[in-house]
Amino acid sequence: MIRAAITAVAGYVPENVVTNFDLEKMVDTTDEWIITRTGIKERRMMNDPTKATSDMGVGAVLELCKKRGISPEEIDLLICGTVTPDMVFPATANLICAKIGAKNAWGYDLSAACSGFIYALATGSQFIMTGKYKKVVIVGADMMSRILDFTDRATCVIFGDGCGAVLLEPTTEELGVMDFELKSDGNGVNFLHMKAGGSLHPSSHETIDKKMHYVYQEGQSVFKHAVYSMAEVSASIMEKNKLKAEDIAWLVPHQANKRIVDATANRMGIGEEKIMMNIERYGNTTAGTIPLLLWDFEKQLKKGDNLIISAFGGGFTWGSVWVKWAY
Ligand SMILES: CC(C)(COP(=O)(O)OP(=O)(O)OC[C@H]1O[C@@H](n2cnc3c(N)ncnc32)[C@H](O)[C@@H]1OP(=O)(O)O)[C@@H](O)C(=O)NCCC(=O)NCCS
């Protein structure tokens, strides 16, 4: 059986650091509130108006190719999970491929908000498992600062900009993407969305005046759904595959809120020492959080480690992927 192994990981975050203290000067908030409610201390925000999500993707994918010693021309397919594409169309994946010279690749964007990376990982792995492709790049990238209302203290403090990427290659060993459980429920639309810029409310003076081009979130409702769903799906994939807490080397959880992560870990029976966290430095980078975690923790990973990767996001979308680390 051919499996899709992650053979390299890379990341890119903008240089510009925005601390909680910086936000105190912009909205009525405090460093203490943000840390206790979310765990975030600082986040990155792109301050060059000429740069967009694809430019972060370029940074991550070029590093990925360099680390693996391959040329961008060897990439067969590039999937980009994002809800902040450079433009409505063409796809950010196409722009990344063009900018790095991946001229033999095709690609597309995948819109699943904070679950964008795990949806793309599950999807991309199928092209490897069928034997169709040898090199598939999965990117998770979001420039949330471009869709935040910096007068809304309940949303602007939790998000940041960032991007990560992994390379999938075939293996016949018992390694790589082992299983996944993915879910969605469009009834979640009311709690987390961006109202305008699509076919329902095309951009107009009115949509601008009404601030309809920003992230709209009912934090408490999202929180309740996230705590329940992320914990359930993570426990479910373990039960289905007869994995016990002691079999898991790492929980790789979407970085939305430390309290959501703690609830998931509790349900799985996993101790704090096995949870990857970097929310304090980057905030919620939407599709970027999971590959950024893998990038940050890469040196601590060992071949054969069982990882449970879990996410929850707008849609609602959620799910878990079981990965056996391949190097
Ligand atoms: C957004 C979130 C951090 C808010 O935390 P919370 O504990 O639910 O806070 P609440 O919304 O109940 O607000 C509590 C109080 O803090 C206030 N508040 C909100 N943002 C604040 C801020 N940045 N600074 C200070 N006070 C703030 C509220 O106005 C409210 O005040 P009130 O009690 O006087 O009305 C939390 O709901 C959350 O993380 N939700 C999920 C987010 C998420 O996962 N989103 C991405 C999808 S994965």
The ligand as a Gaussian input file, in Angstrom:
#p B3LYP/6-31G(d) Opt

LIG

0 1
 C      -13.233000      35.420000      21.450000
 C      -13.001000      34.847000      22.853000
 C      -11.532000      34.864000      23.186000
 C      -13.729000      35.716000      23.868000
 O      -13.560000      35.178000      25.158000
 P      -14.826000      34.961000      26.098000
 O      -14.304000      34.436000      27.354000
 O      -15.813000      34.113000      25.335000
 O      -15.326000      36.415000      26.273000
 P      -16.791000      36.989000      26.039000
 O      -17.068000      37.091000      24.583000
 O      -17.737000      36.218000      26.908000
 O      -16.638000      38.421000      26.626000
 C      -16.408000      38.642000      28.006000
 C      -16.239000      40.108000      28.240000
 O      -14.962000      40.517000      27.711000
 C      -15.144000      41.632000      26.858000
 N      -14.114000      41.593000      25.818000
 C      -14.174000      41.039000      24.598000
 N      -12.997000      41.210000      23.964000
 C      -12.198000      41.889000      24.812000
 C      -10.883000      42.361000      24.730000
 N      -10.103000      42.171000      23.644000
 N      -10.357000      43.004000      25.789000
 C      -11.100000      43.209000      26.918000
 N      -12.362000      42.787000      27.038000
 C      -12.903000      42.129000      25.999000
 C      -16.537000      41.480000      26.316000
 O      -17.034000      42.712000      25.856000
 C      -17.278000      40.972000      27.521000
 O      -17.562000      42.074000      28.349000
 P      -18.962000      42.143000      29.150000
 O      -18.964000      40.931000      30.024000
 O      -18.861000      43.435000      29.855000
 O      -20.010000      42.095000      28.079000
 C      -13.559000      33.401000      22.969000
 O      -14.946000      33.414000      22.898000
 C      -13.032000      32.486000      21.903000
 O      -11.861000      32.148000      21.868000
 N      -13.913000      32.016000      21.008000
 C      -13.551000      31.082000      19.962000
 C      -12.736000      31.784000      18.958000
 C      -12.276000      30.893000      17.864000
 O      -11.906000      29.791000      18.116000
 N      -12.309000      31.446000      16.674000
 C      -11.756000      30.951000      15.493000
 C      -12.401000      29.770000      14.971000
 S      -11.381000      28.488000      15.270000

